[in-house]
Amino acid sequence: MQDYKKLFSFARPYYGILALSGVFMGVVTLLDMFRLSAIVPVVDRIFTNKPIIFTSGKFPEFVEKILNLLNAYPPLKVLQVILIVMPIAIIIRAIFEYWQSYLMSDVGQKVIRDVRNQVYSKMQSLSLDYFTQKRSGELVSRITNDVKLIENAVSYALTDLIYQGFQVICFSCLIFFINWRLAMVAIVVLPMVAVPMTVIGKTLRKLSKKSQEKMADINSVLIETLTGVRIVRAFCAEKREQEKFNKQNHEYYRLAMKSIKRMLILGNTTEIIGVAMALFIIYYSGRQVINGVLSFGAFTLFMATLLSLIKPFKKLSHVGSIMQQALAASNRIHEVLETLPTVIEKKKAQ
């Protein structure tokens, strides 16, 4: 938890903007639910002209009123209402989605600007012995590669974490409203998704740290070779330097592919578990539709909502891998920021 606090401390000046963006994401999620819920009146009232039936208990009063109105309206009237309401909802959603994406991207760019300024300013204040102990390429990697990984976490991963988290909560509530028994089956499967996310996430963090260190090695080779190009040419060491660079570059490639392989395994595992759960629920709820306990529109909404939950879980697994990479980068950056100069100027020195 301490590592997460360190990572998100870089975004502390912008918590207000992040909160506003979170509100916008909540509105977008609610409109996503509304758009999805339109399946019920379309299927039950317009296509089949049957009443909307849910097997759950009591809905909130305003939902009950809406359902009663839809059941009372003739199919043509329901169609007219949907054709008026849906375009308005889609336009409002697009506006809120634009602003939340813009605000999160703005925060990400500000954070990357501030962190680079902090790291560079800290380096300027450190004593000379620090630079004799560290390679130039390693220090350059802290300002370039490591800071970029933090931007990915603060901007893109945090956006997905909040937005997909909202979707999981809202869609889960919706499936409970539709049929709580089927929803309980879905909840039982969640630990099966959480375990591989945790195990693979720890591995990704270790691999990310190694990848960042290897990128520092590549930067060191580049700086040494390019700044000392006259010496390399004078001793005809071009082939030796090429071999050294190729070796470091290939090691970085191997580490990157290990991370990619684990991310792909995690995403596919999540999807397979979700599809298996969906097939079981199709069988169970399909029998309820045949027996007239559940309307076909409500069944369609349940399945659409359940399948919509697969994407957020898959996204959240990807967020976990990005966060692990960013945590490793954050620790490396804080190593620089927390380093104290060995030679300290006296106060009021002559």
N, C-alpha and C positions, 0 to 999 in steps of 0.2 A: 504493500500500500504506500510505503514511503517513496518508492520509485515513481509511482503514479503521481504523487503530490509534486515531486520534483519536475516531472514532465510537464504537467499542466500549470506549474507556477509561471512558465513563460507566457501563458495567456491571461494571467491575472488582471492586467490593465484593461482587458477587453471582455470581462465576464458579463458586463451589461449587454454588449452586442450579442454575445453567445446566448444569453437568456432570451433576448428578443427573437433571435433566430429560432430558438427552441419553441417559442410560442407559435411562430409561423409554421414550423414543422408539424405542430399539433393540429393546426387548422387544416393543413394539407392532408394529414392522416384521416381526420374526421370526414373530409370531403371524399377521400378514397373509399371510406366505408359507405358513404352515401351513394357513391357511384356504383359500388358493388351491390348494394342492397336493392338497386333498381331492377336487378334480375328478377326479384320475386313478383312485383306487379306485372312485369312484361310477360313472364311465363304463365303465371296463374290467372291473371285478369284479362290480358289482351289475347294471348294465343289460345288458351284453353277455356276461358270464361268460367273459372271455378274459384271458390273462396280460398283465401290464403289461410292455411292451417299450420300452426306450430305445436309441437308436442311439449314444449316447456311450460312452466307455470306462468305467473303474472308478469307482463311487461310493464315498464314505466307508463304512467297514465297518458303522456303525450304520444307514446308509440302506439298504445291501444287505440287512441282516437284516430291516428293516421290509418291504422289497419282497418278499423271499422268504416272509415270514409272510402278507402280503396275497395273494400268488399261491397259497399253500397253503390259505388259509381258503376255505370255501364262501361264495357271495354273501350268504346270510342272516347269517352270522357277521360279515362285513365291514360290513354295514349296521348291525348291533347295536353294533359297536365305534365306528363313526362317530357314531351317535346318542348315545353316552355321552361321547365325547371332545370333539366339536365344541362343545356347549353350555358345557362347562368352559372351553375355550380362549377362547370369545367373552366369557365373564364376566371372566376374567383380563385379557383385552385391554381391556375397558371400564374396569376399575379403573385400569390403568396409563395409559390414554389420559386419564382424568379428572385424575389427579395431574400428568401432564406438562403438560396444558393449564392447570391451576390454577397450577403453579409458574411457567410462562412468563408468564402474565398478571400474576402477582404481581411478577415481576422488572420487567416493562414499566412497571407503575404506580409502583414504587419508583424506577426510573430517571427517569421524568418528574417525580416529586416532587423528587428530588435536584437535577436539572438546573435546574429553576425556582428552587429555593432558591439554587443557586450563581450563576445569572445575576442574580437580584435582589440578592443580597448584594454581588456585584461592582459593580453599578450604584450601590449606596449608598456604595461606597468611592471612586468616581471623582470627579474634580474637576468644577467647574461648567462649565468651558469645553467638556467633552465633550458636555454636554446642549444647548449652544448650537449645536454642529456637527451633532447628530443630531436628527431629528424624533421627536416623542413617539410617533407611530404606528409608526415603524420599531422603536423599542425595545420597544413593547408586542407587536409581531409576533414578536420574538425569543423572548419568554417564552411566548407562546400558540401561534401557528401552527408555528414552527420546532421547538419542543420536542415538539409532537404528532407531527411527522414522524419524529423520533428514536424516539419510543415505538413507532411502526409498525415501524421497522427492528429494534429490540432485541427486541420481543415477537413480533409476528406474522410478520415476514419471517424472523427468525432461527429461529423455530419451523419454518417451512416449509423453510428452508435445510437444517436438520439432518434433519428427518423425511423430506422428499422426497429428500435426498441419501442417507439410509439405504436408502430404497426403491429408488433407482436402482442402488445397489451390490448389494443383496441380490437384486433381480429379475434383474439382469444376470448374477450368479453362477448363478442358477437356470436361465436359458436356456442358459448354457454347459454346465451339467450335462445338460440335456435333449438338446441338439444343438449342438455347438460350431461346426459349419459354418454353420448358420442364424444363430447368434449373431454370427459374423464379419461377415455381411451387415448386421446391425443396427448394428454398431460403425462400419462405413464411413459410415453415414448421419449419425453424431453431429456431424462437422464442419459438415455442412449446417445443423444446428440452431444450433451455437455461433456461426457467423459473423453471422447476423442479430441474435442476442442481443447481441453485442459492439457492432455498429454502431449499433443502435437505442438501446442503453443509454447510449452517450455523448451522443446527442441528447437523451435524456430528462433527463440530468443538467443540461444547459444550460437546457432549458425549465423544469426545476424551480427553478433559481436565479432565473430571470426571474419565475416565478410567485410565489415568496416575496417578491421585491422589490416586485412589484405589489400583493401583499397588504399590505405595509408602507405603500404609497401610499394604499390604501383606508383603513387604520387612521388614517393621518395626517389624511385628509379628515374622517373621522368625529369624531376628537378635536377638530380645529379648529372644526368646525361646531357640535358639541354644547356645547363649553365656551364658545364665543363666540356662542351663539344670540341673545343680546340685541343684539349688534352686527349680526348678519345681518338680524334683523328691523328694526332701526333704519334700515338703509340699503336695505331692501326687496331684499335680495340672495338671496332664497330660490331663484329660478329659476336664477341663476348657479351657486349651490352644488349644486343638483340636477343641472345639466348636467355639472359637474365630477365629481361622484360617479358619474353614469351612464357617463361616459367611462372612468374608472378601472375600474369594475366590468365593463364590456364588454371591456376589454383583458385582465382576469384570466380572463374566460370564454373568450376566444380562445386564450390560452396553455393553459388547462386542457383544451380540446378537442383541441389539438395533441398533448398528452401522451396523452390517452385514445386518440386515433386510432392512435398509434404502438404503444401497449400492445396494442390489439386486433389490429393487423397482425402483431405478433410472436407472439401467442398462436395466431392462425389459421394462420400460416406453419408453426409447430411442429407443429400438428395435421395439416395437409395432408401434410407430409413423413412423419409417422408412419404415416398411413393408407396412403400410397403404398408404404411399406416393408412394411406388413402384407399388402397385396395380393400383392406379389411372393412373400413367404414362404408365404402360403396356397397359391400355385400350386406352389412347390418342395416343401414338406412334404406337401402333399396327394398328390403322386405317390408319396412314400415310404410313406404310409398305404395307398395302393392296392396297392403292391407288397409289403406286409406287413413292411417294415423298421422301421416305427414304429407303435406302438399308437395307436388313436384317442384314448384317454385322455391319453397323453403329448402328442399333437398338440394336443389341446384345452388342456392346461395351458400348452404353449408359447405358443399364440396368446393365451390369457388373460393370461399374464405379460407378453408383448410389448405388448399393448394397455394393460395396467396401467402400463407405462413411459411412455405418452404423457402421462398426467395429471401425474406428477412433473415431466417436462420442461416442460410448460405452466406449472405452478406456479412452477418455478425461473425461468422467463422473467419472470413477474410479480414474483418476489422481486427480480430484477435491477433492475426499474424502481423498486421501493420503495427499494432500497438507494441508487440514484442520487439520488433525492429527498432521502433522509436525509443523504447525504454533503454535498449542497449546504447543507442546514440546519445540519449539524454545523460546517461551515466558518464560517457566519455567527455561530453561537453562540460558537465559539472566538475570533472577532474581538473579542467583548466580553470574554471571560474573560482574554484575553492583553493587553488594553489596560492600560497603566500610568497611574496618576494623574499629572498634571503638577505638582501641588502635593503634596509629600510632607512629612508631619509629621516633625519632628526627634525622635530618640529622647531620652527623658527631658526633653522640653520643659517649661518652667515654665508 
